[in-house]
Amino acid sequence: MGKAEDYIEEALAAYELGAPVVGSVRFGEGHINDTFCVHTQPPDGACRRFILQRISAAAFGNPEQLMRNVVGVTDYLKKVIAWEGGDPDRETLTILRTRTGTCYFTDRAGGAWRCTPFIEHTVCLQAAETPELFYASAKAFGRFQRLLKDYPADTLFETIEKFHDTENRLRNFRKALEADKLGRAAGVRDEVEFVLRRSADCSVALEAQRAGKLPLRVTHNDTKLNNVLMDEKTGEGICVIDLDTVMPGLAINDFGDSIRFGANHSAEDERDLSKVNFDLGLFEVYTKGFLEGCGGILTPAELEYLPWGAKLMTLECGIRFLTDYLEGDHYFAVHRAGQNLDRCRTQFKLVSDMERCWDDMAAAVRKYA
């Protein structure tokens, strides 16, 4: 498809931005889409900024379905936010239409581009430097659930098939283990045994969903801190961004993925496992914020299964790293030998810690439910 820079002028020409473009630079730390910050300068006014993105064709094969999801959700959010007296231009993304009225533009090479106004006076953080920031992100993701509680989740497309299907991740792992194409299985017997001992756990949430205990909701599916824009002065979570993976899913998974990412202080590929520890205090901080943001919409069963969300998202991630290691490190980028195995081990260490703290995790949920 070529470098995004080769097509940016074509993409910019598809939009009416209200003033001449005076510059565009790559922006942010994302590794999936090609993202640019575009500056415009009216003759008699202040500079205005926009975010222009080329959607990754490798990650998302059907940009039309993806953008129908994003537009449907953001248009709905704007109505609810306005009805509640909020600022819909600041508290959710605005998808600009092209000159021909479409929600994205396709360049001559088939690349799909979208454009949104830059939400000023916000920051995107890569790590929660304080518990207060972790709490703020939790409240924002909980509010995201609440605002979309009446949105028909079954109308959303599955932009990544079986994304949080832990049973499917386990099946893929078993296939990779049986094939053992690179002969790596013998060196990871402990990790393999760790997964196999927890194979029944991989069905817990999905069985609860199939039994009608856990409802399908609109879920974000990438609930990391850096997908919440924070007010640069107050630190309040203003806007949930990166909506490419918005799909039907389980609220416990959105909760759990945040815990996996944020309730520990080590690098994802830390080799010294003594430095990898599940932080129960941060779990409690996040639980408080998330449930406050949800505003009472979660069912008793969803509340009961929140610790399972944390455990299963962490276990699933570890299984994915281990599967990729067995298959030759083709999916997750590696910069040194054994990096995916180290990533797997950190996740499994966190799972073990959660199992030891299980009763305390459940108590924290009950405290704020």
C-alpha positions in Angstrom: 0.0 0.0 0.0 3.0 2.3 0.4 4.0 4.9 2.8 1.2 7.0 4.2 3.2 10.2 3.5 2.8 9.4 -0.2 -1.0 9.8 0.0 -1.5 12.4 2.7 -2.0 15.3 0.2 -4.6 13.3 -1.6 -6.4 12.5 1.7 -6.3 16.1 2.8 -7.8 17.3 -0.4 -10.9 15.1 0.3 -11.8 17.3 3.3 -13.0 20.9 3.7 -11.1 22.0 6.8 -12.1 25.7 6.7 -8.6 27.1 6.2 -5.3 26.3 4.3 -3.2 23.4 5.6 0.2 24.7 6.8 1.7 21.5 8.1 1.2 17.9 9.0 3.4 15.7 11.2 3.3 12.1 12.5 1.6 12.1 15.8 1.3 9.9 18.9 2.8 6.5 19.9 0.3 4.1 18.2 1.7 1.2 16.2 -1.4 0.2 14.2 -2.8 3.2 12.2 -0.8 5.9 10.5 -1.7 9.1 12.5 -0.9 12.7 11.6 -1.6 16.0 13.3 -2.7 18.5 10.7 -2.4 22.3 11.2 -4.5 24.8 9.5 -4.2 28.6 9.6 -7.1 30.9 8.8 -6.0 34.4 7.6 -7.5 36.1 10.6 -7.7 33.5 13.3 -5.8 31.0 15.5 -4.3 27.8 14.2 -6.7 24.9 14.3 -5.6 21.2 14.5 -7.0 18.0 13.1 -6.1 14.3 13.4 -5.9 12.5 10.1 -5.5 8.7 10.2 -4.9 6.0 7.6 -6.6 2.9 9.0 -4.3 -0.1 9.1 -5.4 -2.5 6.3 -3.4 -5.3 8.0 -5.3 -5.0 11.2 -8.7 -4.1 9.8 -9.7 -5.7 6.6 -13.1 -4.0 6.3 -12.8 -0.3 6.9 -16.4 0.3 5.8 -17.8 -1.9 8.7 -15.3 -0.4 11.1 -16.3 3.1 10.3 -20.0 2.3 10.4 -19.4 1.1 14.0 -17.4 4.2 14.9 -19.9 6.6 13.4 -22.9 4.9 14.9 -21.4 4.9 18.3 -20.1 8.5 18.2 -23.3 9.9 16.8 -25.2 8.2 19.6 -22.8 9.4 22.2 -23.2 13.0 21.0 -26.9 12.8 21.5 -26.7 11.3 25.0 -23.9 13.7 26.1 -25.9 16.7 24.9 -29.0 15.4 26.6 -27.1 15.2 29.9 -25.8 18.7 29.5 -22.2 17.8 28.5 -20.0 19.0 25.6 -20.4 16.5 22.7 -17.6 18.2 20.8 -15.2 17.5 23.6 -16.4 14.4 25.3 -16.5 12.1 22.2 -14.8 12.0 18.8 -16.3 13.9 15.8 -15.9 12.1 12.5 -15.7 14.7 9.8 -17.4 14.0 6.4 -15.5 14.3 3.2 -16.5 16.7 0.5 -18.7 14.0 -1.0 -20.4 13.3 2.3 -18.7 10.0 3.3 -17.2 9.2 6.7 -13.9 8.2 5.3 -11.8 8.6 2.1 -10.3 5.9 0.0 -7.0 6.9 -1.7 -5.8 5.6 -5.1 -4.0 2.7 -3.5 -7.1 1.6 -1.5 -6.1 3.1 1.8 -8.9 4.3 4.1 -8.5 7.7 5.8 -10.6 9.5 8.4 -10.4 12.9 10.0 -11.4 14.3 13.4 -11.0 17.7 15.0 -8.2 17.8 17.6 -9.6 17.9 21.1 -7.5 20.8 22.6 -6.3 21.1 26.2 -6.1 17.3 26.7 -3.2 14.9 27.1 -2.7 11.3 26.2 -0.7 9.5 28.9 1.3 6.2 28.3 1.4 5.3 32.0 -0.6 6.2 35.1 2.0 8.1 37.1 -0.4 8.4 40.1 -3.4 6.3 41.4 -5.6 9.4 40.7 -4.9 9.1 37.0 -5.7 5.4 37.0 -8.9 6.2 38.8 -9.7 8.9 36.2 -9.3 6.5 33.3 -11.4 3.9 35.1 -14.2 6.5 35.6 -14.0 7.4 31.9 -14.3 3.8 30.7 -17.1 3.1 33.2 -18.9 6.2 31.9 -18.4 4.9 28.3 -20.3 1.8 29.4 -23.1 3.8 31.0 -23.6 6.2 28.1 -23.9 3.3 25.7 -26.0 1.0 27.9 -29.0 1.3 25.6 -27.1 1.2 22.3 -28.0 -2.0 20.4 -24.8 -4.0 20.6 -26.0 -6.6 18.1 -26.0 -4.0 15.4 -22.2 -3.6 15.6 -19.8 -5.5 13.3 -17.1 -7.7 14.6 -14.1 -5.8 13.3 -11.6 -8.4 14.6 -13.2 -11.9 14.6 -13.2 -13.8 17.9 -11.0 -11.0 19.5 -11.7 -11.8 23.2 -12.8 -15.4 22.6 -10.6 -17.1 25.2 -11.8 -20.5 24.2 -10.6 -19.8 20.6 -7.2 -18.5 21.9 -6.8 -21.8 23.8 -7.6 -23.8 20.7 -5.0 -21.8 18.7 -2.5 -22.5 21.5 -3.2 -26.2 21.4 -2.7 -26.3 17.6 0.6 -24.4 17.9 1.8 -26.7 20.7 0.9 -29.8 18.7 2.6 -28.6 15.5 5.7 -27.3 17.4 7.1 -26.1 14.1 10.3 -24.7 15.6 10.9 -27.3 18.3 10.4 -24.7 21.1 7.8 -26.6 23.1 10.4 -28.6 25.1 11.8 -25.4 26.5 8.5 -24.0 27.8 7.1 -27.0 29.6 6.3 -25.0 32.7 4.4 -22.4 30.7 2.5 -25.0 28.8 1.5 -26.7 32.0 0.4 -23.4 33.4 -2.1 -23.0 30.5 -3.3 -26.6 30.5 -4.1 -26.5 34.3 -6.3 -23.5 33.6 -7.9 -24.7 30.4 -11.3 -24.9 32.1 -11.0 -21.2 33.2 -10.9 -20.2 29.6 -14.6 -21.0 29.3 -15.9 -19.4 32.5 -17.0 -16.0 31.0 -18.2 -17.4 27.7 -20.2 -20.1 29.4 -21.8 -17.4 31.6 -22.6 -15.4 28.5 -24.2 -18.4 26.8 -26.2 -19.1 29.9 -27.6 -15.6 29.8 -25.8 -14.5 33.0 -23.6 -11.9 31.3 -25.2 -9.6 28.7 -23.6 -8.5 25.5 -22.8 -4.8 25.6 -21.0 -2.2 23.5 -17.4 -2.7 24.5 -14.2 -0.8 23.7 -11.8 -3.8 23.7 -8.6 -1.8 24.1 -9.1 -0.1 27.5 -5.6 1.1 28.1 -4.8 4.4 29.8 -3.6 5.9 26.6 -7.0 5.6 25.0 -8.5 8.2 27.3 -7.8 11.9 26.7 -7.2 13.6 30.1 -7.8 17.3 30.8 -4.4 18.9 30.9 -5.2 20.9 34.0 -7.5 18.7 36.1 -6.4 15.2 35.1 -10.1 14.3 34.6 -10.8 11.7 31.9 -12.5 13.7 29.1 -12.9 11.5 26.0 -12.5 7.8 25.2 -10.6 7.4 21.9 -9.4 4.7 19.5 -12.8 3.2 18.8 -11.6 0.8 16.0 -12.2 -2.2 18.2 -15.7 -1.2 19.5 -17.7 -4.4 19.2 -20.3 -6.4 21.0 -18.6 -7.9 24.1 -18.6 -8.3 27.8 -18.1 -5.4 30.2 -16.0 -7.6 32.4 -13.4 -7.9 29.6 -13.1 -4.1 29.3 -12.6 -3.9 33.0 -10.2 -6.8 33.0 -8.0 -5.5 30.2 -7.4 -2.2 32.1 -6.4 -4.2 35.2 -4.0 -6.3 33.2 -2.4 -3.3 31.7 -2.4 -0.9 34.7 -2.4 -2.8 38.0 1.3 -3.6 38.0 4.4 -1.5 37.7 6.7 -3.6 35.5 7.4 -3.6 31.8 5.4 -6.1 29.7 8.6 -7.9 28.8 10.3 -7.8 32.2 12.7 -10.7 32.6 13.1 -10.4 36.4 9.8 -11.8 37.6 10.5 -10.6 41.1 9.7 -7.1 39.8 6.3 -8.3 38.4 3.6 -8.0 41.0 -0.2 -7.5 40.8 -1.0 -4.3 42.8 -4.2 -5.0 44.8 -4.3 -1.3 45.8 -4.5 -0.2 42.1 -7.1 -2.9 41.5 -9.3 -1.3 44.2 -8.6 2.2 42.8 -9.7 1.2 39.3 -12.7 -0.8 40.6 -13.9 2.3 42.5 -13.6 4.6 39.4 -15.0 2.1 37.0 -18.1 1.4 39.1 -18.7 5.1 39.7 -18.5 5.7 36.0 -20.9 2.8 35.3 -23.5 4.4 37.5 -25.1 1.2 38.6 -25.8 -0.3 35.2 -23.9 -3.5 35.7 -26.0 -6.6 36.7 -25.2 -8.5 39.9 -23.6 -11.3 37.8 -21.4 -8.8 36.0 -20.2 -7.4 39.3 -19.5 -11.0 40.6 -17.5 -11.8 37.4 -15.3 -8.6 37.4 -12.4 -10.4 39.0 -12.8 -13.1 36.4 -12.5 -10.4 33.7 -9.1 -9.3 35.2 -7.8 -12.9 35.4 -9.1 -14.0 32.0 -7.8 -11.0 30.0 -4.4 -11.5 31.6 -4.4 -15.2 31.0 -5.6 -14.8 27.4 -2.8 -12.3 26.7 -0.2 -14.6 28.1 -1.6 -17.5 26.0 -1.4 -15.3 22.9 2.2 -14.4 23.6 3.1 -18.1 24.2 1.3 -19.1 21.0 3.2 -16.6 19.0 6.5 -17.7 20.5 5.7 -21.3 19.5 4.8 -20.3 16.0 7.9 -18.1 15.5 7.0 -14.6 16.6 5.0 -13.6 13.6 2.2 -11.6 15.2 3.7 -9.5 18.0 6.8 -7.5 17.0 10.0 -8.7 18.8 13.3 -6.9 19.2 15.3 -9.6 20.8 15.2 -13.4 21.1 12.7 -14.7 23.7 10.8 -11.5 24.0 7.4 -13.0 23.5 8.2 -15.7 26.0 9.2 -13.1 28.6 5.9 -11.3 27.8 4.1 -14.5 28.4 5.8 -15.1 31.7 4.9 -11.6 33.1 1.2 -12.2 32.3 1.3 -15.6 34.0 3.0 -14.2 37.0 0.2 -11.6 37.3 -2.4 -14.4 36.9 -0.8 -16.3 39.8 -0.8 -13.2 41.9 -4.5 -12.6 41.2 -5.3 -16.1 42.2 -3.6 -15.5 45.6 -5.6 -12.3 46.0 -8.9 -13.6 44.8 -10.9 -13.1 47.9 -9.5 -9.6 48.3 -10.4 -8.7 44.7 -14.0 -9.9 45.3 -14.2 -7.9 48.5 -13.0 -4.8 46.7 -15.8 -5.2 44.1 -18.4 -5.7 46.9 -17.1 -2.6 48.6 -17.9 -0.3 45.7 -20.8 -2.1 44.1 
